[in-house]
Amino acid sequence: MNSAAPFLTPAAAGRGMWDQGRHLVFAICGLAFTLRIAAFFALGRAHRPEMWESEAIATSLAEGHGFVYQFLGTTYRSYLEPLYPAFCAVLYTLTGHSVVALGVAQALLGSALVWLVFVCGRRVGGDRPALWAALLAAAHPALVVYATKFHPFILDSLLLALVAAACLLFSDARPWRSVVLIGGAVGLCALSRATVLACLPVIGWWVWNRSTWPTRAKAGQLAALALMAAQVMSPWVLRNYHVHERFMLTRSGTSLAFWLGNNPYRFTGSAATPDGRALYDLMPAADRAHLETLDELGQQDFFLAQAGRHVREHPLGFVQRWAVKWYYFWWQTPQAGRLYPTAGLRVYQVYYLAIVALAIRGVIGNWRRRGVVLLVGLCLSIAALQSAYYIEGRHRLAIEPLLLILTGMALSSLCGRNGQLLPWGKKMSS
């Protein structure tokens, strides 16, 4: 033993533990990147990429033809939120339409999501739960697989976590800067998935309770938040107004999304039947023929009018469908797993049930923490609004990184109670 070894002050010891923790976080993010790249090549995405509607829009943008997509026999100019197609288009322009480059970029985004999970977890529960949450996010089977698909989900989940992080990092010493950052994150997220706007009441509650300023100042802070979100979204909203000559928030397809969950022909809770047929293919031939004579707004007005009439005539049915879709959101639709191997679906189901059970324990054990209430509120807000439309498994995946933070808190408590030492900190006894 070297008696000349210097004694560490508490501050120095804290810095040492943070250095150790920082290395662990970087290692976990590196693991996340490695798993996503390995999955990208193992699933053959480099040669057989899984493309969605955004691919056609991104290709059109990269080729100079504009933000257009052919759907139901007509040209759509606002089919999707713009952020992900624009991201892909920029990358395609820079790399000569390289799907490998996009796969690497999405693996990086997936790794950034893991880092944001750690940031949120650290603010809510401390270092140890944050490391657990980050590790779970890095190895989450569905998050790994979806990072290999060219689908907007990768940005949806990342930006929702960014919104949560911006809220949790709110500083009462600098509240105006904090609300500007939160508003910017909300506006950016809305340009990828507008359902984040359902979280505004919860976010407003959070800011109001975190701020210790006078009531008038608090009201001004909430107004600044809303104005910042609106400012970020305004270029796209103004573009839509210029193109369509009427107000449209982020996309024209919102009416179709509502119709899919509330049409008079067949209810499945999803956008398709259990055998994979699109619900709009079940429309009577006369309605389908009429639909193909309409332009983008005409089609969306048709869907909204038909779904609205169905809801008004059967209001109780709407409530019943909403309840069924709420259940589907938190579990799965009958169509779930149709495109995946049975074994892979079972692995994800077991993983999901485990994280949900632990997340519930994390909430019960930490319900007095306002950060926990914020995370639960964000998740419930997204679930409530999405259940008014239609449900696919990826809709819940967007909030699962937030659930993992609660799961990490439960795991940290359980392992500490068992007397195990975790990455750093004191051994916890029962």
C-alpha positions in Angstrom: 0.0 0.0 0.0 1.4 3.4 -1.0 1.1 5.6 2.1 2.0 8.6 0.0 -1.1 8.2 -2.2 -3.2 11.4 -1.9 -6.6 11.4 -0.3 -9.4 12.3 -2.6 -11.8 15.1 -1.6 -15.5 14.4 -2.1 -15.5 16.7 -5.2 -12.5 14.8 -6.7 -14.2 11.5 -6.0 -17.3 12.7 -7.6 -15.3 13.7 -10.7 -13.7 10.3 -10.8 -17.1 8.6 -10.6 -18.4 10.8 -13.4 -15.4 10.0 -15.6 -16.1 6.3 -15.0 -19.8 6.8 -15.8 -19.0 8.8 -18.9 -16.9 6.0 -20.2 -19.7 3.6 -19.5 -22.2 5.8 -21.3 -19.9 6.0 -24.4 -19.5 2.3 -24.3 -23.2 1.7 -24.2 -23.8 4.1 -27.1 -21.0 2.3 -29.0 -22.8 -1.0 -28.3 -26.1 0.5 -29.6 -24.3 1.6 -32.8 -22.7 -1.8 -33.3 -25.9 -3.7 -32.8 -27.8 -1.5 -35.3 -25.1 -1.7 -37.9 -24.9 -5.5 -37.4 -28.7 -5.8 -37.8 -28.6 -3.6 -40.9 -26.3 -6.0 -42.7 -27.6 -9.2 -41.1 -31.1 -8.4 -42.4 -29.8 -7.6 -45.8 -30.9 -3.9 -45.8 -27.9 -2.9 -47.8 -29.3 -4.9 -50.8 -33.0 -5.2 -49.9 -33.8 -2.0 -47.9 -37.2 -1.8 -46.4 -38.7 1.4 -47.9 -41.8 3.3 -46.9 -43.7 6.3 -48.4 -41.0 8.6 -47.2 -38.5 7.0 -49.7 -40.6 8.1 -52.7 -40.8 11.6 -51.3 -37.1 11.8 -50.5 -36.2 10.5 -53.9 -38.4 13.1 -55.5 -36.8 15.9 -53.5 -33.3 14.7 -54.3 -34.2 14.6 -58.0 -35.6 18.1 -57.9 -39.3 17.1 -58.4 -40.5 18.5 -55.1 -42.3 17.0 -52.1 -44.7 14.8 -54.0 -46.2 11.3 -53.5 -48.6 9.3 -55.7 -51.5 7.9 -53.7 -55.0 6.7 -54.6 -54.6 7.8 -58.1 -53.6 11.4 -57.4 -50.5 13.5 -56.5 -50.1 14.4 -52.8 -47.9 17.3 -51.9 -48.3 17.2 -48.1 -48.6 13.4 -47.5 -46.2 13.3 -44.6 -44.5 15.5 -42.0 -41.4 16.9 -43.7 -38.5 16.3 -41.4 -37.6 12.7 -42.2 -38.0 12.9 -46.0 -36.0 16.1 -46.0 -33.3 14.4 -43.9 -33.1 11.4 -46.4 -33.1 13.7 -49.4 -30.1 15.7 -48.1 -28.2 12.5 -47.4 -29.1 11.0 -50.8 -27.9 14.2 -52.5 -24.6 14.1 -50.6 -23.9 10.4 -51.1 -25.4 9.6 -54.5 -28.5 7.9 -53.1 -26.5 5.5 -50.9 -28.7 3.3 -48.7 -25.7 2.2 -46.7 -25.0 5.8 -45.8 -28.6 6.2 -44.7 -28.3 3.0 -42.7 -25.2 4.3 -40.9 -26.9 7.6 -40.2 -29.9 5.9 -38.7 -27.6 3.8 -36.5 -26.1 7.0 -35.3 -29.5 8.4 -34.6 -30.3 5.3 -32.7 -27.2 5.7 -30.6 -28.1 9.4 -30.0 -31.5 8.1 -28.7 -29.7 5.9 -26.2 -27.7 8.9 -25.0 -30.9 11.0 -24.5 -32.4 8.1 -22.5 -29.4 8.3 -20.2 -29.7 12.1 -19.9 -33.4 11.8 -19.0 -32.8 8.9 -16.6 -30.0 10.8 -14.9 -32.3 13.8 -14.3 -35.1 11.7 -13.0 -33.4 9.0 -11.0 -29.7 9.4 -10.9 -26.7 7.8 -12.5 -27.4 4.2 -11.8 -31.0 4.0 -13.1 -29.8 6.0 -16.1 -27.2 3.5 -17.0 -29.7 0.7 -16.7 -32.1 2.5 -19.0 -29.5 3.3 -21.6 -28.3 -0.3 -21.6 -31.9 -1.5 -22.1 -32.4 1.0 -24.9 -29.2 0.0 -26.6 -30.3 -3.7 -26.7 -34.0 -3.2 -27.2 -34.8 -5.6 -30.0 -37.5 -3.5 -31.7 -35.5 -0.3 -31.5 -32.6 -2.2 -33.1 -34.7 -3.6 -35.9 -36.6 -0.3 -36.6 -33.3 1.6 -36.9 -32.6 -0.6 -40.0 -35.9 0.5 -41.6 -36.2 3.6 -43.7 -39.2 4.9 -41.7 -39.8 8.2 -39.9 -40.0 6.3 -36.6 -36.3 6.8 -36.0 -36.7 10.5 -35.8 -40.1 10.3 -34.0 -38.6 8.5 -31.0 -35.4 10.6 -31.0 -37.2 13.9 -31.0 -39.8 12.8 -28.4 -36.9 11.9 -26.1 -35.4 15.3 -26.9 -38.6 17.0 -25.8 -38.5 15.0 -22.5 -34.8 15.9 -22.0 -35.5 19.6 -22.6 -38.3 19.5 -20.0 -36.2 17.7 -17.4 -33.3 20.1 -17.9 -35.5 23.1 -17.2 -33.6 25.6 -15.1 -35.4 28.0 -12.8 -32.3 30.2 -12.8 -32.7 30.6 -16.6 -36.4 29.9 -17.3 -36.7 31.9 -20.5 -33.8 30.0 -22.1 -35.3 26.8 -20.9 -38.8 27.4 -22.3 -37.3 28.5 -25.7 -35.4 25.2 -25.8 -38.5 23.2 -24.9 -40.6 25.0 -27.4 -38.0 24.5 -30.1 -37.9 20.8 -29.3 -41.7 20.5 -29.4 -41.8 22.3 -32.8 -39.1 20.2 -34.3 -40.8 17.0 -33.0 -44.1 18.1 -34.5 -42.4 18.3 -37.9 -41.8 14.6 -37.6 -44.8 13.4 -35.5 -47.5 15.9 -34.7 -49.0 13.8 -31.9 -46.4 15.4 -29.6 -48.7 18.4 -29.5 -51.0 16.3 -27.3 -48.3 16.6 -24.7 -48.5 20.4 -24.4 -50.8 20.4 -21.4 -48.4 18.1 -19.5 -45.5 20.2 -20.6 -47.3 23.3 -19.5 -48.0 21.8 -16.1 -44.3 20.9 -15.8 -43.0 24.4 -16.6 -45.6 26.0 -14.3 -44.6 23.8 -11.3 -40.9 24.0 -11.9 -40.8 27.8 -12.2 -40.8 29.7 -8.9 -41.3 33.1 -10.7 -44.5 35.2 -10.2 -47.7 34.1 -11.9 -47.5 36.7 -14.6 -43.9 35.6 -15.4 -45.0 32.0 -15.5 -47.7 32.8 -18.0 -45.2 34.7 -20.1 -42.9 31.7 -20.0 -45.7 29.4 -21.3 -46.5 31.9 -24.0 -42.8 32.0 -25.0 -42.8 28.2 -25.2 -45.8 28.1 -27.4 -44.5 30.9 -29.7 -41.2 29.1 -30.1 -42.9 25.9 -31.1 -45.1 27.8 -33.5 -42.1 29.6 -35.0 -40.3 26.3 -35.7 -43.3 24.9 -37.4 -44.4 28.0 -39.2 -42.3 27.6 -42.4 -43.9 24.3 -43.1 -47.4 25.5 -42.2 -47.0 28.6 -44.4 -45.7 26.4 -47.3 -48.8 24.2 -46.9 -51.0 27.2 -47.0 -49.3 28.5 -50.1 -49.6 25.1 -51.9 -53.2 24.2 -50.8 -54.6 27.7 -50.2 -56.0 26.7 -46.8 -54.7 26.0 -43.3 -53.0 22.6 -42.9 -50.8 21.9 -39.8 -48.3 19.3 -40.9 -49.8 16.8 -43.2 -52.9 16.2 -45.3 -53.2 12.5 -44.3 -54.6 13.2 -40.8 -58.1 12.7 -42.2 -57.2 9.3 -43.6 -55.6 8.3 -40.3 -58.8 9.2 -38.5 -60.9 7.3 -41.1 -58.8 4.1 -40.7 -59.8 3.9 -37.1 -63.4 5.1 -37.5 -64.6 4.0 -41.0 -68.1 2.5 -41.5 -66.9 -0.6 -43.4 -64.6 -2.5 -41.0 -62.8 -1.9 -37.8 -59.6 -3.7 -37.0 -57.8 -1.0 -34.9 -55.1 -1.0 -37.5 -54.7 0.3 -41.1 -55.2 -3.2 -42.5 -57.1 -6.4 -42.0 -55.5 -9.4 -40.3 -54.6 -10.9 -43.7 -52.9 -7.6 -44.7 -55.5 -5.9 -47.0 -55.6 -2.1 -46.7 -58.9 -0.9 -45.3 -59.5 1.6 -48.1 -59.5 -1.4 -50.5 -62.6 -2.6 -48.8 -64.6 0.4 -49.9 -67.5 -0.1 -52.3 -66.4 0.1 -55.9 -68.5 3.3 -56.5 -66.9 5.1 -53.5 -63.4 4.0 -54.6 -64.0 5.1 -58.2 -65.3 8.5 -56.9 -62.3 8.8 -54.6 -59.9 8.5 -57.5 -61.5 11.4 -59.3 -60.6 13.8 -56.4 -57.4 15.6 -55.7 -55.4 15.5 -52.5 -57.7 17.7 -50.4 -60.8 16.3 -52.0 -59.9 12.8 -50.9 -59.0 13.9 -47.4 -62.3 15.8 -47.1 -64.1 12.7 -48.3 -62.4 10.6 -45.6 -63.1 13.1 -42.9 -66.7 13.6 -43.8 -67.4 9.8 -43.9 -65.6 9.1 -40.6 -67.2 12.2 -38.9 -70.6 11.1 -40.0 -70.0 7.6 -38.7 -68.8 9.0 -35.3 -71.8 11.3 -35.0 -74.3 8.6 -35.8 -72.6 6.1 -33.4 -70.9 8.1 -30.6 -70.8 5.1 -28.2 -69.2 3.1 -30.9 -66.4 5.7 -31.1 -65.8 5.4 -27.4 -65.7 1.6 -27.6 -63.3 1.7 -30.5 -61.1 4.2 -28.7 -61.0 1.8 -25.7 -60.1 -1.2 -27.9 -57.3 0.9 -29.6 -56.0 2.0 -26.2 -55.6 -1.7 -25.3 -54.0 -2.3 -28.7 -51.6 0.6 -28.1 -50.3 -0.9 -24.8 -50.3 -4.5 -26.1 -50.7 -5.4 -29.8 -53.2 -5.5 -32.6 -54.4 -8.8 -34.1 -52.2 -8.0 -37.1 -49.0 -7.7 -35.0 -46.1 -9.8 -36.1 -47.6 -10.6 -39.5 -44.4 -9.5 -41.2 -42.0 -11.0 -38.7 -40.8 -14.5 -37.7 -42.8 -15.9 -34.8 -39.7 -16.4 -32.7 -38.7 -12.8 -33.1 -42.2 -11.6 -32.1 -42.1 -13.8 -29.0 -38.7 -12.4 -28.0 -40.1 -8.8 -28.3 -43.3 -9.7 -26.4 -41.3 -11.1 -23.5 -39.0 -8.2 -23.5 -41.9 -5.7 -23.6 -43.8 -7.4 -20.8 -40.7 -7.4 -18.6 -40.0 -3.7 -19.1 -43.7 -2.7 -18.6 -43.9 -4.7 -15.4 -40.7 -3.1 -14.1 -41.8 0.3 -15.3 -45.0 0.0 -13.3 -42.9 -0.9 -10.3 -40.7 2.1 -11.0 -43.7 4.4 -11.0 -45.1 2.9 -7.8 -41.8 3.3 -6.0 -41.1 6.8 -7.2 -44.5 8.4 -7.8 -43.6 11.4 -5.6 -40.9 12.5 -8.1 -42.2 15.1 -10.5 -39.9 13.8 -13.2 -41.7 10.4 -13.1 -45.1 12.1 -13.3 -43.8 14.0 -16.4 -42.7 10.8 -18.2 -46.0 9.1 -17.4 -47.9 12.1 -18.5 -46.1 12.3 -21.9 -46.7 8.6 -22.5 -50.4 8.7 -21.6 -50.9 11.8 -23.7 -49.4 10.2 -26.8 -51.4 7.0 -26.2 -54.7 8.9 -25.7 -54.5 10.8 -29.0 -53.2 8.0 -31.1 -56.0 5.8 -29.9 -58.5 8.2 -31.6 -56.9 7.3 -34.9 -55.4 3.8 -35.6 -52.7 1.7 -34.0 -49.6 0.0 -35.3 -46.9 -1.4 -33.0 -44.5 1.4 -34.0 -46.7 4.0 -32.5 -46.0 2.6 -29.0 -42.3 2.2 -29.8 -41.9 5.9 -29.9 -42.6 6.1 -26.2 -40.9 2.9 -25.1 -37.5 4.8 -24.5 -39.3 6.8 -21.9 -40.7 3.7 -20.3 -37.2 2.3 -20.1 -36.3 5.2 -17.8 -38.9 4.0 -15.3 -37.7 0.4 -15.8 -34.2 1.5 -15.1 -35.3 3.0 -11.8 -36.9 -0.3 -10.8 -33.9 -2.4 -11.8 -31.6 -0.1 -9.8 -33.8 -0.5 -6.7 -34.1 -4.2 -7.1 -30.3 -4.8 -7.6 -29.4 -2.4 -4.8 -31.8 -4.2 -2.4 -30.1 -7.5 -3.3 -26.8 -5.9 -2.2 -25.2 -5.9 -5.6 -22.8 -3.2 -6.6 -23.8 -1.4 -9.8 -21.5 0.7 -12.1 -20.7 3.2 -9.4 -22.0 4.6 -6.1 -22.4 3.0 -2.7 -23.7 -0.5 -2.1 -27.4 -0.3 -1.1 -28.7 -2.5 1.7 -32.2 -3.5 2.4 
